Amino acid sequence: MKKFPVTIPIMLIVVVIAMWMLEKDYSEINFMTRIMISVGAGIFSGLISFFLFRFDKINNK
């Protein structure tokens, strides 16, 4: 699967940014809830990037 090397880093970047934003702006939310929100955002962004990124196949003739 050629999409996974692109999808996994996008998911990780989204999780890190979501945790940072939730820590900075919404510190009153407890830690486990922030983790669940961030992981959910990462999975959602991974699904979007997996289905929306198109990789062209090179026709070797």
CORDABEL-V782750 format. One record per helix or strand of 2 or more residues. SS is the DSSP state (@ for helix, = for strand). FROM is the first residue (numbers start at 1). TO is the last residue. If there is no record, write none. Layout:
# CORDABEL-V782750
[[SS;FROM;TO] [SS;FROM;TO]]
This chain:
# CORDABEL-V782750
[[@;4;25] [@;31;52]]
